[in-house]
């Protein structure tokens, strides 16, 4: 049978007494004195021999070689694990909060500070395999504050120590329901962080904490006896408000000290709802009350479900006492139900559900409520789906469990992820597929230039675990592919234009005529062979050649003795022709351009060729208007972009036939998987064309139908 060690706190003290001889902490406190103080605090919380033994062994790592083996040999694996975890937490705080204090406190954003404190609290709980080590850490913290308080002179570092305590350890004590430890941590921390405020409130109280406690004991006994005489069974307890909570309430509500009525408070718990109001009546009949401070949260509960009667009475010296009256059911709900005290008090805490952090807190609260020799059925080892690691500057980063250095790099900054080439965890080089662990300090090794590896996108290789990092890697490769396509496409288009002798042709106009929204889209299309030099040639041929091929489209019911469909102001029956570059049709706003030898060419008012005329060209513009000729039709171009389907051409043709618009030309091409169809049709007016385009737009699979 192996020798099973049983924890013995007296043996632990005997072992370390000689080892701690002459050893002091950085605060100047003796290690043995600190251990004794910790033991007294732990004993007041939970009489647990494992914990008490661990308190005396807190500094053993600096006293013996191979401390892990020494602890297991002398005190067994349980105590050894507690001491090891306590040592890790002390080191964590040194790396995280002390270092980050120098960095983060330079930030003006209060939310950033609160976020870091919250993450550090989560990290502390996540690092603890045996959650009882949190009690050891709280006891050590409180003992150090007590040591600072014993020294009359200002102690270097006490202010920062108090600030760290308020940010991390007091909230932990609050969550665990260790109220006495919480109050003392807060009061002592305020004493060092805001000494002037602390002394002013203490002076206003005009009595020591012991005196206030004594006063509350007397008040409790008096009210308890008064209710017993009337046959009411009630639990009466007093809670003198501690200095820090007074300070927070004055700050939060912008009140002076003399405006506070709950510096001293009594809580009365009765059996039934009726007894709540009966006790209220007895209290008011016996003591003078402050009528403005009465609140009935039973009839009108708070939004979080809190229910209780609140009133304020005055004692013989006219000192206010707040009285809370409730049933046991109300009390349990207020303290441990949906409106749990710690969640109700922590502003901004919007977490919902049964998170790993909440489960750990609940387990510890249950542990503290049980006797020392009994533990809850469920263990404190709750699986957490998050890890908490540190940057080299001490900032806490929360990540998904299984995250790698690559995930960490991308979490901090996209560019850092792209240039990541290696990583260190706690100063030791680790592979990029290494799964990070809570409490590790992670440093990324980068290169000046370069990008991610395609291997990072292979799930079987395990380089990336988070969606964020995976998305960033894909974005990088997509951007790289796009840039290559743009470069190749630009070179092709420039080569096409150079071959046609049209290097000055506007790229925006070329993209529009080819059916692309932007020039970049056209470049990408060229790189994918969506069009070639022949397509470019069709849209960049000289304007003179187009004008030579212009025709006058006139379909009249009476071919002879008909007049032109366009009237030139001041001149009748002048030769006119419609420009093929913009295909005007009534009632488009139009303008005439006097050509050399071919009469007047009619353009739309917003035609790019008209807008681009120089000063001499502007002199050849004349005013024109549409004439009224029965049966006249006008050629226009229509562009339809749609999914390719066998019935698409048939459906579009039927709509043109139904609207009595003749198709005189048609072409199509595939662009990035969609079909682009161009129709040249004869219409009687743009109003009729609008109706036709709306009908085409309603066809299944049609993305866009517009005039080209």
C-alpha positions as CSV (number, residue, x, y, z in Angstrom):
1,X,0.0,0.0,0.0
2,X,1.4,3.4,-0.9
3,X,1.9,5.9,1.9
4,X,-1.1,8.3,1.6
5,X,-0.3,11.7,3.1
6,X,-2.9,13.4,5.2
7,X,-2.8,17.2,5.2
8,X,-1.7,18.6,8.6
9,X,-1.5,22.4,8.9
10,X,0.5,22.2,12.2
11,X,3.1,20.0,10.5
12,X,3.2,22.4,7.6
13,X,4.0,25.3,9.9
14,X,6.7,23.3,11.7
15,X,8.3,22.4,8.4
16,X,8.4,26.0,7.0
17,X,9.4,27.8,10.3
18,X,13.1,27.1,9.7
19,X,12.8,27.5,5.9
20,X,11.2,30.9,6.2
21,X,13.7,32.1,8.8
22,X,14.9,35.6,7.7
23,X,12.9,35.5,4.4
24,X,10.7,38.5,3.7
25,X,8.3,39.3,0.8
26,X,8.8,42.3,-1.5
27,X,6.5,44.3,0.8
28,X,8.9,43.8,3.7
29,X,6.6,41.4,5.5
30,X,8.0,38.2,7.0
31,X,7.0,35.0,5.1
32,X,6.0,33.3,8.3
33,X,3.9,36.3,9.5
34,X,2.2,36.3,6.1
35,X,1.5,32.6,6.3
36,X,0.0,32.9,9.8
37,X,-2.2,35.8,8.7
38,X,-3.4,33.8,5.6
39,X,-4.2,30.8,7.8
40,X,-6.4,32.9,10.2
41,X,-8.3,34.4,7.2
42,X,-8.8,30.9,5.5
43,X,-9.9,29.4,8.8
44,X,-12.7,32.1,9.1
45,X,-13.9,31.1,5.6
46,X,-13.5,27.3,5.6
47,X,-11.9,25.0,8.1
48,X,-10.1,22.9,5.5
49,X,-6.8,21.2,6.3
50,X,-5.7,21.1,2.7
51,X,-6.2,24.8,2.4
52,X,-4.6,25.6,5.8
53,X,-1.6,23.5,5.0
54,X,-1.2,25.2,1.6
55,X,-1.3,28.7,3.3
56,X,1.9,27.9,5.2
57,X,3.6,26.5,2.1
58,X,2.8,29.5,-0.2
59,X,6.5,30.6,-0.5
60,X,8.1,27.1,-0.6
61,X,9.1,27.5,-4.3
62,X,11.8,30.0,-3.2
63,X,13.1,27.9,-0.4
64,X,13.7,24.3,-1.5
65,X,15.1,22.7,-4.6
66,X,12.7,20.6,-6.7
67,X,9.6,22.0,-4.7
68,X,7.0,19.9,-6.6
69,X,8.6,16.6,-5.5
70,X,9.3,18.0,-2.0
71,X,5.6,18.9,-1.6
72,X,4.3,15.6,-2.9
73,X,6.7,13.6,-0.6
74,X,5.8,15.6,2.6
75,X,2.2,16.5,2.1
76,X,0.7,14.5,-0.7
77,X,-0.5,15.4,-4.3
78,X,-3.6,17.4,-3.2
79,X,-1.7,20.0,-1.2
80,X,1.1,20.0,-3.7
81,X,-1.3,20.8,-6.5
82,X,-2.9,23.6,-4.4
83,X,0.5,25.2,-3.7
84,X,1.6,24.8,-7.3
85,X,-1.5,26.5,-8.6
86,X,-1.2,29.3,-6.1
87,X,2.4,29.9,-7.3
88,X,1.1,30.0,-10.9
89,X,-1.5,32.6,-10.0
90,X,1.1,34.8,-8.2
91,X,3.3,34.7,-11.3
92,X,0.3,35.4,-13.6
93,X,-0.6,38.5,-11.7
94,X,3.0,39.7,-11.9
95,X,3.0,39.2,-15.7
96,X,-0.5,40.3,-16.4
97,X,-1.8,43.1,-14.1
98,X,1.5,44.7,-13.1
99,X,2.8,44.9,-16.7
100,X,-0.6,45.8,-18.2
101,X,-1.1,48.5,-15.5
102,X,1.7,50.4,-17.1
103,X,0.2,50.1,-20.6
104,X,-3.5,50.1,-20.1
105,X,-3.7,53.0,-17.6
106,X,-2.4,55.2,-20.3
107,X,-5.6,54.6,-22.2
108,X,-8.5,57.0,-21.6
109,X,-11.1,54.5,-22.6
110,X,-12.7,53.2,-19.4
111,X,-14.4,50.3,-21.2
112,X,-11.0,49.0,-22.2
113,X,-9.8,48.9,-18.6
114,X,-13.0,47.2,-17.4
115,X,-12.8,44.7,-20.3
116,X,-9.2,43.7,-19.3
117,X,-10.1,43.4,-15.6
118,X,-13.0,41.1,-16.6
119,X,-10.8,38.9,-18.8
120,X,-8.2,38.7,-16.1
121,X,-10.8,37.5,-13.6
122,X,-11.9,34.8,-16.1
123,X,-8.3,33.8,-16.6
124,X,-7.8,33.3,-12.9
125,X,-10.8,31.0,-12.7
126,X,-9.8,29.2,-15.9
127,X,-6.3,28.5,-14.6
128,X,-7.5,26.8,-11.4
129,X,-7.9,23.1,-11.6
130,X,-8.8,23.1,-7.9
131,X,-11.0,26.1,-7.5
132,X,-10.2,26.3,-3.7
133,X,-6.9,28.0,-4.7
134,X,-9.0,31.2,-5.3
135,X,-9.6,31.3,-1.5
136,X,-5.9,31.1,-0.9
137,X,-5.2,34.0,-3.3
138,X,-7.9,36.1,-1.6
139,X,-6.5,35.4,1.8
140,X,-2.9,36.3,0.7
141,X,-4.2,39.5,-0.9
142,X,-6.1,40.5,2.3
143,X,-3.1,39.8,4.5
144,X,-0.9,42.0,2.4
145,X,-3.4,44.9,2.7
146,X,-3.5,44.4,6.4
147,X,0.3,44.5,6.5
148,X,0.3,47.8,4.6
149,X,-2.3,49.1,7.0
150,X,-0.1,48.4,10.0
151,X,2.7,50.5,8.7
152,X,2.2,54.1,9.6
153,X,4.3,55.6,6.9
154,X,3.3,55.7,3.2
155,X,4.3,52.4,1.6
156,X,5.6,52.3,-1.9
157,X,3.4,50.3,-4.2
158,X,0.4,50.2,-1.8
159,X,-1.7,52.4,-4.1
160,X,-1.2,50.2,-7.1
161,X,-1.7,47.1,-5.0
162,X,-5.1,48.5,-3.8
163,X,-6.1,49.4,-7.4
164,X,-5.4,45.9,-8.6
165,X,-7.3,44.5,-5.6
166,X,-10.4,46.6,-6.5
167,X,-10.2,45.5,-10.1
168,X,-9.7,41.8,-9.7
169,X,-9.9,40.3,-6.2
170,X,-12.8,42.2,-4.5
171,X,-15.1,41.3,-7.4
172,X,-14.1,37.6,-7.0
173,X,-14.8,37.7,-3.3
174,X,-18.2,39.4,-4.1
175,X,-19.1,36.6,-6.5
176,X,-18.2,33.9,-4.0
177,X,-20.3,35.6,-1.3
178,X,-17.4,36.0,1.1
179,X,-18.8,39.4,2.3
180,X,-16.5,40.0,5.2
181,X,-13.4,39.5,3.0
182,X,-14.9,41.6,0.2
183,X,-15.7,44.5,2.5
184,X,-12.2,44.5,4.1
185,X,-10.5,44.2,0.7
186,X,-12.5,47.2,-0.6
187,X,-12.1,49.4,2.5
188,X,-8.3,48.8,2.8
189,X,-7.9,49.3,-1.0
190,X,-9.8,52.6,-0.9
191,X,-7.6,53.7,2.0
192,X,-4.5,53.4,-0.2
193,X,-5.9,54.4,-3.6
194,X,-7.9,57.5,-2.3
195,X,-6.6,58.2,1.2
196,X,-8.2,61.7,1.3
197,X,-11.7,60.3,0.5
198,X,-11.3,57.4,2.9
199,X,-10.3,59.7,5.8
200,X,-13.1,62.1,5.1
201,X,-15.8,59.4,5.1
202,X,-14.2,57.8,8.2
203,X,-14.3,61.2,9.9
204,X,-18.0,61.7,8.9
205,X,-18.9,58.4,10.4
206,X,-17.3,59.6,13.6
207,X,-16.9,56.2,15.1
208,X,-14.8,53.2,14.6
209,X,-16.0,50.1,12.7
210,X,-16.1,48.2,16.0
211,X,-18.3,50.9,17.5
212,X,-20.6,50.7,14.5
213,X,-20.8,46.9,14.9
214,X,-21.6,47.3,18.5
215,X,-24.4,49.8,17.7
216,X,-25.9,47.4,15.2
217,X,-25.8,44.5,17.7
218,X,-27.8,46.6,20.2
219,X,-30.3,47.6,17.5
220,X,-30.7,44.0,16.4
221,X,-31.4,42.8,20.0
222,X,-33.9,45.6,20.7
223,X,-36.0,44.9,17.5
224,X,-35.7,41.1,17.9
225,X,-37.1,41.3,21.5
226,X,-39.9,43.8,20.3
227,X,-41.1,41.4,17.6
228,X,-40.9,38.3,19.9
229,X,-43.2,40.1,22.4
230,X,-45.8,40.3,19.6
231,X,-45.3,36.6,18.7
232,X,-43.5,37.2,15.4
233,X,-40.7,34.8,14.5
234,X,-38.1,36.7,12.6
235,X,-34.4,36.7,11.7
236,X,-33.0,40.1,12.4
237,X,-29.5,41.0,11.3
238,X,-27.5,44.2,11.1
239,X,-25.0,45.3,8.4
240,X,-23.2,48.5,9.0
241,X,-22.2,49.8,5.6
242,X,-18.5,49.8,5.0
243,X,-16.6,52.8,3.8
244,X,-16.0,51.8,0.2
245,X,-19.7,51.1,-0.4
246,X,-20.5,54.6,1.0
247,X,-18.0,56.1,-1.3
248,X,-19.4,54.3,-4.3
249,X,-23.0,55.3,-3.5
250,X,-21.9,59.0,-3.0
251,X,-20.1,58.9,-6.4
252,X,-22.8,57.0,-8.3
253,X,-25.8,59.1,-7.0
254,X,-23.8,62.4,-6.6
255,X,-24.8,62.6,-2.9
256,X,-23.2,64.2,0.1
257,X,-22.6,62.1,3.2
258,X,-25.5,63.7,5.1
259,X,-27.9,62.7,2.3
260,X,-27.2,59.0,2.9
261,X,-29.7,57.0,4.9
262,X,-28.3,53.5,4.7
263,X,-25.0,53.9,6.4
264,X,-26.4,51.5,9.0
265,X,-29.0,48.9,7.9
266,X,-31.1,46.2,9.5
267,X,-32.6,43.2,7.6
268,X,-35.7,41.4,9.0
269,X,-36.8,38.1,7.5
270,X,-40.2,36.8,8.4
271,X,-42.4,33.8,7.5
272,X,-45.3,35.3,5.5
273,X,-46.2,38.3,3.3
274,X,-48.7,39.6,5.8
275,X,-46.0,39.6,8.5
276,X,-43.9,41.9,6.3
277,X,-46.5,44.7,6.6
278,X,-47.2,43.9,10.2
279,X,-43.5,44.3,11.1
280,X,-43.4,47.6,9.1
281,X,-46.3,48.9,11.2
282,X,-44.6,47.9,14.5
283,X,-41.3,49.6,13.4
284,X,-43.1,52.8,12.4
285,X,-45.1,52.9,15.6
286,X,-41.9,52.5,17.7
287,X,-39.4,54.7,15.9
288,X,-39.5,58.0,14.2
289,X,-39.3,57.5,10.4
290,X,-38.2,59.4,7.3
291,X,-41.3,59.3,5.1
292,X,-39.5,60.2,1.9
293,X,-37.4,57.0,2.2
294,X,-40.2,54.4,2.1
295,X,-40.1,52.0,-0.9
296,X,-42.5,49.1,-1.4
297,X,-40.7,46.7,-3.7
298,X,-43.1,43.9,-2.8
299,X,-46.1,45.6,-4.5
300,X,-43.8,47.1,-7.2
301,X,-40.8,44.8,-7.7
302,X,-37.7,46.0,-9.4
303,X,-37.2,45.1,-13.1
304,X,-34.8,42.2,-12.0
305,X,-37.4,40.7,-9.8
306,X,-36.1,42.1,-6.5
307,X,-38.8,42.2,-3.7
308,X,-38.6,43.8,-0.3
309,X,-39.9,46.6,1.9
310,X,-37.4,49.4,2.6
311,X,-37.9,52.2,5.2
312,X,-35.6,54.5,7.2
313,X,-36.0,55.1,10.9
314,X,-34.1,57.4,13.4
315,X,-32.5,56.2,16.6
316,X,-32.5,58.2,19.9
317,X,-29.5,60.2,18.6
318,X,-31.3,60.9,15.3
319,X,-29.0,58.6,13.4
320,X,-30.7,57.0,10.3
321,X,-31.0,53.3,10.0
322,X,-32.3,51.6,6.9
323,X,-34.6,48.6,7.5
324,X,-35.3,45.9,4.9
325,X,-38.3,43.6,5.5
326,X,-38.9,40.5,3.4
327,X,-39.9,36.8,3.5
328,X,-37.4,33.9,3.4
329,X,-38.6,33.2,-0.2
330,X,-37.9,36.8,-1.3
331,X,-34.5,36.8,0.4
332,X,-33.4,33.5,-1.2
333,X,-34.5,34.8,-4.6
334,X,-32.8,38.2,-4.1
335,X,-29.5,36.6,-3.0
336,X,-29.3,33.4,-5.0
337,X,-32.0,33.5,-7.7
338,X,-32.1,35.1,-11.1
339,X,-31.2,38.4,-9.4
340,X,-28.1,36.9,-7.7
341,X,-26.4,39.6,-5.6
342,X,-23.1,39.6,-7.5
343,X,-24.8,39.7,-10.9
344,X,-27.2,42.5,-9.8
345,X,-24.3,44.6,-8.4
346,X,-21.9,44.2,-11.3
347,X,-23.0,46.9,-13.7
348,X,-22.7,46.1,-17.4
349,X,-22.7,42.4,-16.8
350,X,-24.9,41.1,-19.7
351,X,-23.8,37.5,-19.7
352,X,-26.7,35.1,-19.8
353,X,-26.8,31.4,-19.6
354,X,-24.8,28.8,-17.7
355,X,-21.2,29.8,-18.8
356,X,-18.2,27.9,-17.5
357,X,-17.2,30.9,-15.4
358,X,-20.7,31.0,-13.7
359,X,-20.5,27.2,-13.1
360,X,-17.2,27.6,-11.3
361,X,-18.5,30.5,-9.2
362,X,-21.6,28.5,-8.3
363,X,-19.5,25.5,-7.3
364,X,-17.2,27.5,-5.1
365,X,-20.3,29.2,-3.5
366,X,-21.7,25.8,-2.8
367,X,-18.4,24.6,-1.4
368,X,-18.2,27.5,1.0
369,X,-21.7,26.8,2.2
370,X,-20.9,23.2,3.2
371,X,-18.9,21.9,6.1
372,X,-15.1,21.4,5.8
373,X,-15.3,17.6,5.5
374,X,-18.0,17.6,2.8
375,X,-17.7,18.7,-0.8
376,X,-20.5,19.2,-3.5
377,X,-21.3,16.2,-5.6
378,X,-20.0,17.9,-8.8
379,X,-16.3,18.7,-9.0
380,X,-15.0,22.2,-9.6
381,X,-13.4,21.1,-12.8
382,X,-15.8,22.7,-15.4
383,X,-14.9,22.4,-19.0
384,X,-14.3,25.9,-20.5
385,X,-14.6,26.5,-24.3
386,X,-12.3,29.5,-24.0
387,X,-8.6,30.1,-23.2
388,X,-7.0,33.2,-21.9
389,X,-3.5,34.1,-23.0
390,X,-1.2,37.2,-22.6
391,X,0.5,39.5,-25.0
392,X,4.1,40.3,-24.3
393,X,2.8,43.6,-22.9
394,X,0.6,41.8,-20.4
395,X,-2.8,42.3,-22.1
396,X,-5.3,39.5,-21.6
397,X,-6.7,38.0,-24.8
398,X,-9.7,35.6,-24.8
399,X,-9.8,33.0,-27.5
400,X,-11.6,29.8,-28.5
401,X,-10.2,26.6,-27.0
402,X,-7.8,25.0,-29.4
403,X,-6.5,28.3,-30.8
404,X,-3.0,28.4,-32.3
405,X,-0.3,31.1,-32.5
406,X,-1.7,31.9,-36.0
407,X,-5.2,32.4,-34.6
408,X,-3.6,34.6,-31.9
409,X,-1.7,36.7,-34.4
410,X,-4.8,37.3,-36.5
411,X,-6.8,38.2,-33.4
412,X,-4.4,41.0,-32.6
413,X,-4.1,42.4,-36.2
414,X,-4.6,41.1,-39.7
415,X,-1.1,42.3,-40.9
416,X,0.5,40.5,-37.9
417,X,-1.2,37.3,-39.0
418,X,-0.1,37.7,-42.6
419,X,3.5,38.1,-41.6
420,X,3.5,35.4,-38.8
421,X,6.4,33.0,-39.3
422,X,6.9,31.6,-35.8
423,X,5.8,31.9,-32.1
424,X,7.0,31.7,-28.6
425,X,4.9,30.5,-25.6
426,X,6.4,31.6,-22.2
427,X,9.6,32.4,-24.0
428,X,9.9,28.9,-25.7
429,X,9.6,28.5,-29.5
430,X,6.6,26.4,-30.4
431,X,5.3,25.2,-33.8
432,X,2.5,27.2,-35.5
433,X,0.0,24.3,-35.0
434,X,0.6,24.3,-31.2
435,X,-2.6,24.6,-29.2
436,X,-2.2,27.5,-26.7
437,X,-3.0,27.1,-23.0
438,X,-4.5,29.5,-20.5
439,X,-2.0,31.7,-18.8
440,X,0.7,31.5,-21.5
441,X,2.4,34.6,-22.7
442,X,2.5,34.5,-26.5
443,X,5.0,36.3,-28.7
444,X,4.7,36.2,-32.5
445,X,7.8,36.1,-34.7
446,X,7.2,38.0,-38.0
447,X,8.9,38.7,-41.3
448,X,9.0,42.2,-42.9
449,X,7.3,41.1,-46.1
450,X,5.2,38.2,-47.2
451,X,1.9,36.6,-46.7
452,X,0.2,33.5,-45.2
453,X,0.7,30.0,-46.3
454,X,-2.0,28.1,-48.2
455,X,-1.3,25.2,-45.8
456,X,-3.1,27.3,-43.1
457,X,-6.4,26.7,-44.9
458,X,-6.0,22.9,-44.7
459,X,-8.0,21.8,-41.6
460,X,-6.1,18.5,-41.4
461,X,-2.8,20.3,-40.7
462,X,-4.3,22.2,-37.7
463,X,-2.6,25.6,-38.2
464,X,-5.9,27.6,-37.9
465,X,-8.8,26.9,-35.5
466,X,-10.9,30.1,-35.5
467,X,-13.2,31.3,-38.2
468,X,-11.8,34.8,-37.9
469,X,-8.3,33.7,-38.8
470,X,-9.5,31.4,-41.6
471,X,-11.5,34.2,-43.1
472,X,-8.5,36.6,-43.0
473,X,-6.3,34.1,-44.8
474,X,-8.9,33.6,-47.5
475,X,-9.3,37.3,-47.9
476,X,-5.6,37.7,-48.4
477,X,-5.4,35.1,-51.1
478,X,-8.6,36.4,-52.8
479,X,-7.1,39.9,-52.8
480,X,-3.8,38.6,-54.2
481,X,-5.7,36.7,-57.0
482,X,-7.7,39.8,-57.8
483,X,-4.6,42.0,-58.0
484,X,-3.0,39.5,-60.4
485,X,-6.2,39.5,-62.5
486,X,-6.3,43.3,-62.6
487,X,-2.7,43.4,-63.7
488,X,-3.1,40.8,-66.4
489,X,-6.4,42.3,-67.6
490,X,-4.9,45.8,-67.8
491,X,-2.0,44.6,-69.9
492,X,-4.4,42.7,-72.3
493,X,-6.7,45.7,-72.7
494,X,-3.8,48.1,-73.3
495,X,-2.4,45.6,-75.9
496,X,-5.8,45.5,-77.7
497,X,-6.1,49.3,-77.9
498,X,-2.5,49.6,-79.0
499,X,-3.1,47.1,-81.8
500,X,-6.2,49.1,-83.0
501,X,-4.4,52.4,-82.6
502,X,-6.8,53.7,-80.0
503,X,-4.6,54.1,-76.9
504,X,-6.3,57.4,-76.1
505,X,-9.8,55.8,-75.9
506,X,-11.4,56.3,-72.5
507,X,-11.3,53.1,-70.4
508,X,-14.5,54.1,-68.6
509,X,-16.4,54.4,-71.9
510,X,-14.9,51.1,-73.1
511,X,-16.0,49.3,-70.0
512,X,-19.5,50.7,-70.3
513,X,-19.8,49.6,-74.0
514,X,-18.5,46.1,-73.1
515,X,-21.2,45.8,-70.4
516,X,-19.0,46.2,-67.3
517,X,-19.9,48.4,-64.4
518,X,-16.3,49.5,-63.6
519,X,-12.9,49.5,-65.3
520,X,-11.6,47.0,-62.8
521,X,-14.5,44.6,-63.7
522,X,-13.4,44.9,-67.3
523,X,-9.8,44.1,-66.5
524,X,-10.9,41.0,-64.6
525,X,-13.1,40.0,-67.5
526,X,-10.2,40.3,-69.9
527,X,-8.0,38.1,-67.7
528,X,-10.7,35.4,-67.8
529,X,-11.0,35.7,-71.7
530,X,-14.5,36.9,-71.5
531,X,-13.8,39.2,-74.5
532,X,-11.1,39.6,-77.1
533,X,-9.7,42.2,-79.5
534,X,-12.6,41.8,-81.9
535,X,-15.1,42.8,-79.2
536,X,-12.9,45.9,-78.4
537,X,-12.7,46.7,-82.1
538,X,-16.5,46.9,-82.4
539,X,-16.8,49.6,-79.8
540,X,-13.7,51.8,-80.6
541,X,-14.0,52.1,-84.4
542,X,-13.9,55.7,-85.6
543,X,-17.1,57.8,-85.3
544,X,-16.9,58.7,-89.0
545,X,-17.3,55.1,-90.0
546,X,-20.4,54.9,-87.8
547,X,-21.9,58.0,-89.3
548,X,-21.4,56.5,-92.8
549,X,-23.4,53.5,-91.8
550,X,-26.2,55.6,-90.1
551,X,-29.6,55.0,-91.6
552,X,-32.8,56.8,-91.3
553,X,-35.3,54.4,-89.8
554,X,-38.6,55.5,-91.1
555,X,-41.6,53.1,-91.2
556,X,-44.7,55.1,-92.3
557,X,-48.2,54.1,-93.2
558,X,-47.8,56.4,-96.3
559,X,-44.3,56.2,-97.7
560,X,-44.8,59.0,-100.2
561,X,-45.3,62.7,-99.3
562,X,-44.3,62.2,-95.6
563,X,-42.2,64.6,-93.7
564,X,-39.1,64.0,-91.5
565,X,-39.8,62.7,-88.1
566,X,-37.4,65.4,-86.7
567,X,-38.0,69.2,-87.1
568,X,-35.1,71.6,-87.2
569,X,-36.1,74.9,-85.7
570,X,-36.6,77.4,-88.5
571,X,-36.1,74.9,-91.3
572,X,-38.6,72.2,-92.5
573,X,-37.7,68.9,-94.2
574,X,-34.0,69.3,-93.7
575,X,-32.1,65.9,-94.1
576,X,-31.7,64.3,-90.6
577,X,-30.4,61.1,-89.4
578,X,-30.3,59.4,-85.9
579,X,-26.9,58.9,-84.3
580,X,-26.0,55.3,-83.7
581,X,-23.9,56.2,-80.7
582,X,-26.8,57.1,-78.4
583,X,-29.9,56.0,-80.4
584,X,-32.4,58.8,-79.6
585,X,-36.1,58.2,-79.5
586,X,-39.1,60.3,-78.5
587,X,-39.5,61.9,-76.0
588,X,-35.7,62.0,-75.3
589,X,-34.2,65.5,-75.1
590,X,-32.3,65.9,-78.4
591,X,-29.8,68.2,-80.1
592,X,-28.7,68.4,-83.8
593,X,-25.1,68.3,-85.0
594,X,-24.5,69.7,-88.5
595,X,-22.3,67.3,-90.4
596,X,-20.3,67.9,-93.6
597,X,-22.4,66.8,-96.5
598,X,-24.8,64.4,-94.6
599,X,-27.2,66.9,-93.1
600,X,-28.0,66.9,-89.4
601,X,-27.2,64.0,-87.0
602,X,-29.7,63.8,-84.1
603,X,-28.1,63.0,-80.7
604,X,-29.5,62.6,-77.2
605,X,-28.9,65.7,-75.1
606,X,-26.7,63.7,-72.7
607,X,-24.7,61.8,-75.4
608,X,-21.0,61.4,-74.3
609,X,-19.9,62.5,-77.8
610,X,-21.9,65.7,-77.5
611,X,-20.6,66.5,-74.0
612,X,-17.0,65.9,-75.2
613,X,-17.2,68.4,-78.1
614,X,-14.6,71.2,-78.1
615,X,-15.5,74.9,-78.6
616,X,-15.6,74.6,-82.5
617,X,-17.8,71.5,-82.3
618,X,-20.2,73.3,-80.0
619,X,-20.8,75.9,-82.7
620,X,-22.2,73.2,-85.0
621,X,-25.0,72.3,-82.6
622,X,-28.5,73.4,-83.5
623,X,-31.9,73.2,-81.8
624,X,-34.2,70.4,-82.9
625,X,-37.4,68.8,-81.8
626,X,-39.4,65.7,-82.5
627,X,-42.0,65.9,-85.2
628,X,-45.4,64.2,-85.3
629,X,-45.4,61.4,-87.9
630,X,-47.8,58.5,-87.6
631,X,-46.2,55.1,-87.6
632,X,-42.6,56.4,-87.2
633,X,-40.2,54.0,-85.3
634,X,-36.8,54.5,-83.9
635,X,-33.9,52.0,-83.4
636,X,-32.6,51.5,-79.9
637,X,-30.3,49.0,-78.2
638,X,-31.4,47.0,-75.1
639,X,-29.1,45.1,-72.8
640,X,-30.4,42.1,-70.8
641,X,-28.3,40.4,-68.1
642,X,-29.6,37.1,-66.8
643,X,-29.0,33.5,-65.9
644,X,-28.6,31.4,-69.0
645,X,-31.6,29.2,-69.7
646,X,-33.0,27.4,-72.8
647,X,-36.2,29.5,-72.8
648,X,-34.7,32.9,-72.1
649,X,-34.5,34.1,-75.8
650,X,-38.0,32.8,-76.6
651,X,-39.5,34.6,-73.5
652,X,-37.8,37.9,-74.4
653,X,-38.8,37.7,-78.0
654,X,-42.4,37.0,-77.1
655,X,-42.5,40.2,-75.0
656,X,-41.1,42.3,-77.9
657,X,-43.7,40.7,-80.3
658,X,-46.5,41.4,-77.8
659,X,-45.4,45.1,-77.6
660,X,-45.2,45.3,-81.4
661,X,-41.5,46.2,-81.3
662,X,-39.4,44.6,-84.1
663,X,-36.0,43.0,-83.4
664,X,-33.6,44.1,-86.1
665,X,-30.4,42.8,-84.5
666,X,-29.2,40.6,-81.7
667,X,-25.9,39.4,-80.1
668,X,-25.0,37.7,-76.8
669,X,-21.9,36.7,-74.8
670,X,-21.2,34.9,-71.5
671,X,-19.7,37.2,-68.8
672,X,-18.7,35.5,-65.5
673,X,-21.3,32.8,-65.9
674,X,-24.2,35.1,-66.8
675,X,-25.5,35.8,-70.3
676,X,-25.3,39.4,-71.7
677,X,-27.8,39.8,-74.6
678,X,-27.9,42.9,-76.8
679,X,-31.0,43.6,-78.9
680,X,-31.5,46.3,-81.5
681,X,-35.2,47.0,-81.7
682,X,-37.5,49.5,-83.4
683,X,-39.8,51.4,-81.0
684,X,-42.4,54.1,-81.3
685,X,-41.5,55.9,-78.0
686,X,-39.4,55.5,-74.9
687,X,-42.6,55.2,-72.8
688,X,-43.4,52.0,-74.8
689,X,-39.8,50.8,-74.3
690,X,-40.0,51.3,-70.5
691,X,-43.1,49.1,-70.3
692,X,-41.3,46.4,-72.4
693,X,-38.2,46.5,-70.1
694,X,-40.3,46.2,-67.0
695,X,-41.9,43.0,-68.4
696,X,-38.5,41.6,-69.3
697,X,-37.2,42.4,-65.8
698,X,-40.1,40.3,-64.3
699,X,-38.9,37.2,-66.1
700,X,-37.3,34.5,-63.9
701,X,-33.5,34.6,-63.8
702,X,-33.3,38.2,-65.3
703,X,-31.0,40.4,-63.2
704,X,-31.2,43.6,-65.3
705,X,-32.9,44.9,-68.4
706,X,-32.1,48.4,-69.5
707,X,-31.5,50.6,-72.5
708,X,-27.8,50.3,-73.6
